[in-house]
């Protein structure tokens, strides 16, 4: 079974709670969760990042950057 490591912001944190609350939801992999609310690329949590690297996942999913977009930006400005 593949070891999946997820690293990112509150979306990862909420996804973990979503999966944990649904006991009948079968996740077909060994999943390690590393989510922190408010995570931005300019404020990466090095402790959390180090923990993610130590887990040596077969599959690593990194979800960061959503908190870097200012509130009033639209797609044209990005």
C-alpha positions in Angstrom: 0.0 0.0 0.0 1.4 3.4 -1.0 2.2 6.0 1.7 0.6 9.3 0.8 1.8 12.5 2.5 -0.3 15.6 2.3 1.2 19.0 3.2 -0.6 22.3 3.0 -2.9 24.9 4.5 -6.3 24.7 6.1 -7.8 22.8 3.1 -5.6 19.8 4.1 -6.5 20.3 7.7 -10.2 20.3 6.9 -9.9 17.4 4.5 -8.4 15.3 7.4 -11.4 16.2 9.6 -13.8 15.4 6.8 -12.3 11.9 6.3 -12.1 11.2 10.0 -15.7 12.1 10.6 -16.9 9.7 7.9 -15.9 6.3 9.3 -17.4 4.5 6.2 -15.2 6.6 3.9 -12.5 4.2 2.8 -9.2 5.9 1.9 -7.2 3.2 0.0 -3.8 4.4 1.1 -1.8 5.0 4.3 -2.3 8.8 4.6 -0.2 11.1 6.7 -1.7 14.6 7.2 0.3 17.8 7.6 -2.1 20.7 7.5 -1.8 24.2 9.1 -4.4 26.9 8.8 -3.1 30.2 7.2 0.0 28.6 5.7 1.6 30.9 3.1 4.7 30.4 0.9 6.5 33.3 2.7 5.7 31.8 6.1 6.4 28.1 5.7 6.4 26.2 8.9 9.8 24.6 8.9 8.9 22.1 11.7 5.8 20.9 9.7 7.8 20.8 6.5 10.5 18.7 8.2 7.9 16.3 9.6 6.6 15.9 6.1 10.0 15.1 4.7 10.7 12.5 7.4 7.6 10.6 6.5 9.2 9.7 3.1 5.9 9.3 1.2 5.6 7.3 -2.0 3.2 10.0 -3.1 3.5 13.6 -1.8 0.8 16.2 -2.4 1.7 19.8 -1.6 -1.2 22.3 -1.5 0.1 25.8 -0.7 -0.4 29.3 -2.3 -4.1 29.9 -1.8 -3.5 32.1 1.2 -1.0 34.1 -0.9 -3.7 35.6 -3.0 -4.9 39.0 -1.7 -8.6 39.2 -0.9 -9.6 41.7 -3.5 -7.6 40.3 -6.4 -9.4 39.0 -9.5 -8.0 36.6 -12.1 -6.9 39.5 -14.4 -4.7 41.0 -11.7 -3.0 37.7 -11.0 
